[in-house]
Structure formats: C-alpha cells, structure tokens
Amino acid sequence: MPPVLADIAAELDAIRAQSLWKTERPILTPQEPHIRVAGGREVLNFCANNYLGLADHPALITAAKEALDSHGLGMASVRFICGTSDLHLALERRIADYLHMEDSILFAACFDANGGVFEPLFGEQDAIVSDALNHASIIDGIRLSKARRYRFANGDMDDLEKQLKEARGTGARRVVIVSDGVFSMDGYFAKLADIRRLADAHEALILVDDCHATGFIGDKGRGTPARAGIAVDILTGTLGKALGGSAGGYIAAARPIVDLMRQRARPYLFSNALPPPIVAAAIKAIDLAEEGDDLRARLADNAKRFRSGMAKAGFTLLAGEHPIIPVMLGEAKLAQDMASRLYEQGIYVTGFFFPVVPKGQARIRTQMSAAHTASDIDAAIVAFTTVGRGLGIV
Ligand SMILES: *Cc1c(COP(=O)(O)O)cnc(C)c1O
C-alpha cells in the first residue's frame, strides 16, 4: 500500500477504535414513518427531518412530475447564464412572502447559502459574532470571510453582550450576530428576543439559520423569529427538512442584501441551478406548510406524547418543546449499542457522539413527525423501555 493510503487506513482504524465510525443504511421505500431498509426489514423511522411528513406527500410528487413534463429535468446552467426559469423566480417570491421578508435567493443547499452569505457582506472592517454551537456550514461560511470573528458561549447572553462590546470597541463598520434558530443536537431554541434587544443596543444585524424550524415552528410555521415575536435581518433555511425534504437552500432578507448575493455569493454564481421539479415541489410544500395548522398540531402532540412517555419510563431527556428529543446516554458505545438494539426491535434511531456532541454527552436524537401516529409513538416508547432495561439504563 502506498504510504499515503496506509496513513489514511490508520486514521480510519483510529475512528473505528474509538467507536466513532458512522455507517449508512440503504432505504428501499420513500421517506415515511414506516420504511423498508436493505435486507427487507420494516422499521419505524424516528431520525428523519421530515417534521411535517411532506417528504412523500402526493401533492408534492404531482407538482414535481408536472414540472418535469413542463420544464424538464435540469437547467444545465448556473442561474445568471441561462439557469433561471419562471419557477425559480416564483419560488423566491413565495419564500420571501411566506417569511415576511422583502426578497429571497435560492442555493443548491442551505450549506451553500451559509457558505456564501458572509464573504460578500462582511469584510475586514466588519465583525461576526457567532454562537459556539452554530451549524458546521455557518462556521465554514464565516471562515471564508475576512471579517473579525467573535464567538459567544451557546445561548449565553452575557457573553454575547461582552463580545458585542468588544467588536464595537474595535470600531467595526458592520456587526452581525449569527445563530441557529434551533440547535439541532439539543432541540434548544435560540433566545431571539434577547438577541434582538442586544442587537438594537449595539447596532448589530441578526442572521438566523432556521433549518430546524421553518415550516413547523411559530405562527404558520414562519420559524423562530415568529415564535419570538421579532424580526431578523437575514434568514437562511433549507428545502431539505420540513419543506418537502428534497434539496435546496435560501437566504431571505431585504432586497439590497439579496441583490448583492446574486452578484457576489460564490456558491450561487458558480453552481448549477436547482432542478425545476424540486423547485415546483418546494412551492407546493410552502403552500401546505402555510395552511398546515393541523400538521403542526399533530407534530406538537406527538412530541408531547413521546416526551411524557419516555420521562415516565425513566429516561433522561433534554427538556423542551421541539420535536427533536434527545435521549441522553453518556458514552458513545452505549448510544451505539442502544441504537442497534432498537433497530432489532424495529425502531430506527441514530446515536450521536463526539465530535458531533461533547465527549460524555452521547445521545440518541429522536425526531418526531406529523406523519407518526399515536401508536407509532407508543411502539417507540415500548421498544426504548425494553432495550433500556436490557442495558440497565432504566
Ligand atoms: C440541515 C442544516 C443545514 C444544511 O442544510 P442543507 O440544505 O441540507 O444543506 C444548515 N444549517 C442547519 C442548522 C441545518 O440543520
């Protein structure tokens, strides 16, 4: 083996030896609560971001098929050359209207939206003040800008204020506070009302990544700013979670910010346009989300039912209201053993461990969907209890 490959093999062995190895399981059916995986086993899925259950919704499939016929498979171009269809413009308008923002711009993924948003807006004279637990794509996006970087401890408003004062003290031109709307490993909400107050006091902009909120949190599913009753300056989000679960990301903001993105954001300028079937399905997904009070009520009921059943069974959960419900286990190996035993019981969940969460805080992150029935939730609680007893956890 060439030395470079031997080095890489040793690195891979080290990942395995620490029980940090991630594997992938092929799914043979559409993404739904009841799925069939390679090997033929039927399992109940509790780890998809399919919060509203739209990933296999007939109206989205129909919209995608119709667009496939009317607009074809793909654009074979970036947006500004010949990759913009009427559907792209309609979706950008729809996202902006839905989120009560002036305009929006599409990206291939929210990873790209976050990767592209900082560099054009924030240069050497500017400061970015970022929550320590922000998503990897935000961290990477900030790295690509030349702005001065400040980090505040997760959800710590005293630390945020301290960092803001420091940033302002250096005479920064623009200052922006950056936070996930929901921290996906914990299901915790950002303290947006406090962040708004601090932003106003220190003349800072606010950027919120609402991937784990848009569609199902706040009035009409408008996300964490709606839940907190505040406005933010820049929202980023995904079409790959509650809004249909396919692909695509966006930035929603005041028109000059969106216009600058169209001119300067590199993942927008140098990457293919979203395929028309995906764009058409996303428009339909937003319609269903906006009208989806019943879906949101079912999702909230499911989260409540799972939280109370699991707490009664003796599990340690992170408190909250979000449909992300982490079951805390401690060591990586225990989280992995528990997940694989649950799988044997027909419950598909995933263990999360270092480096995704801090060492010693390994967990199984469960995610509820509006598409789960009450008996699906109860089946999961029974399986968790059986496996938890077997492992001496409860
Ligand atoms: C999922 C997620 C992303 C990435 O979204 P994609 O559209 O899948 O690239 C970005 N930020 C947060 C907070 C996320 O949860």
The ligand as an ORCA input file, in Angstrom:
! r2SCAN-3c Opt
* xyz 0 1
  C     -29.501     20.814      7.830
  C     -28.875     22.099      8.177
  C     -28.142     22.819      7.237
  C     -27.840     22.283      5.883
  O     -28.976     22.279      5.079
  P     -28.898     21.574      3.643
  O     -29.951     22.229      2.839
  O     -29.145     20.124      3.894
  O     -27.526     21.824      3.128
  C     -27.666     24.063      7.598
  N     -27.880     24.564      8.838
  C     -28.563     23.880      9.774
  C     -28.772     24.469     11.128
  C     -29.066     22.622      9.476
  O     -29.717     21.931     10.400
*
